[in-house]
Amino acid sequence: MTDAIVVLCTCPDEGSARELAQALLDEKLAACINLLPQVTSLYCWQGKQEESQEVQLIIKSRRTLFGILQQRITALHPYEVPEILALPVMCGNTAYLQWLQEQTTP
């Protein structure tokens, strides 16, 4: 097990996704963020089934930063209830994990 995590978050459009990603990188809360455009999301919201086009963010960070990362996403995100799901990284390329650590250390 490593300290690395992958955080999933969707945004309603590329503009808000880029703004959020840039803020997280500037604040060293993430080492790398992938933006996957045109993701179709199906979900229930307020008792009604919805379908929308979103941008999926795949955020690479550290478990020790999750609390502040979650706070910043919540504060900057346009959704009332943003998706914020942290997945543990069991193992990975040692050099990449070291780079991730360096990029998320103030």
C-alpha positions in Angstrom: 0.0 0.0 0.0 1.2 3.5 -0.8 0.1 7.0 0.3 -1.0 7.6 -3.3 -4.7 7.9 -4.1 -6.7 8.5 -7.3 -9.7 10.8 -6.8 -12.6 10.8 -9.2 -14.6 14.0 -9.7 -16.9 15.1 -12.5 -17.6 18.6 -13.7 -20.4 20.0 -15.9 -18.0 21.4 -18.6 -14.4 21.7 -19.6 -14.1 25.3 -18.4 -15.0 24.4 -14.8 -12.9 21.2 -15.0 -9.8 23.2 -16.1 -10.3 25.8 -13.4 -10.6 23.2 -10.7 -7.7 21.2 -12.0 -5.5 24.4 -12.2 -6.3 25.4 -8.6 -5.5 21.9 -7.3 -2.2 21.8 -9.1 -1.3 25.4 -8.0 -2.0 24.5 -4.4 0.0 21.3 -4.7 -2.9 19.2 -3.8 -2.5 17.1 -6.9 0.5 16.0 -9.0 -1.4 15.3 -12.2 -5.1 15.5 -13.3 -6.5 13.9 -16.4 -9.6 15.5 -18.0 -11.8 13.1 -20.0 -14.3 15.1 -22.0 -17.8 14.0 -23.0 -18.5 11.4 -20.3 -22.2 10.5 -20.2 -23.4 10.2 -16.6 -26.7 8.6 -15.7 -27.8 9.1 -12.1 -30.8 9.9 -9.8 -31.0 13.4 -8.4 -33.8 14.6 -6.2 -36.0 11.6 -7.1 -35.6 12.0 -10.8 -33.4 10.0 -13.2 -31.0 12.3 -15.0 -28.5 12.1 -17.9 -25.8 14.6 -18.6 -22.6 15.2 -20.4 -19.7 15.8 -18.0 -15.9 16.0 -17.9 -14.3 13.3 -15.7 -11.3 14.4 -13.7 -8.8 11.7 -12.6 -6.8 13.3 -9.8 -3.6 11.8 -8.6 -2.8 12.9 -5.0 -1.9 11.5 -1.6 -4.1 10.1 1.2 -2.6 12.6 3.7 -3.9 15.4 1.6 -7.4 14.1 1.1 -9.1 16.2 3.7 -7.9 19.5 2.3 -8.3 18.3 -1.3 -12.0 17.4 -0.5 -12.5 20.8 1.1 -11.0 22.7 -1.9 -13.0 20.7 -4.5 -16.2 21.3 -2.5 -15.5 25.1 -2.2 -14.6 25.5 -5.9 -17.0 23.1 -7.5 -20.2 24.4 -9.2 -22.3 21.4 -8.1 -24.2 21.3 -4.9 -22.9 17.8 -4.2 -19.8 17.1 -6.2 -18.5 13.6 -6.8 -15.4 13.1 -4.7 -14.3 9.5 -4.5 -10.8 8.5 -3.4 -9.4 5.1 -4.5 -6.2 3.7 -2.9 -3.2 2.9 -5.0 -2.0 -0.5 -3.9 1.3 -0.3 -5.8 2.8 1.5 -8.7 5.9 2.6 -10.6 8.3 3.6 -7.8 9.7 6.5 -9.8 6.2 7.8 -10.6 5.1 7.5 -6.9 8.2 9.4 -5.9 7.5 12.1 -8.4 3.9 12.3 -7.1 5.2 12.8 -3.6 7.5 15.6 -4.7 4.8 17.4 -6.7 2.4 17.4 -3.7 4.9 18.6 -1.1 4.8 22.4 -0.5 
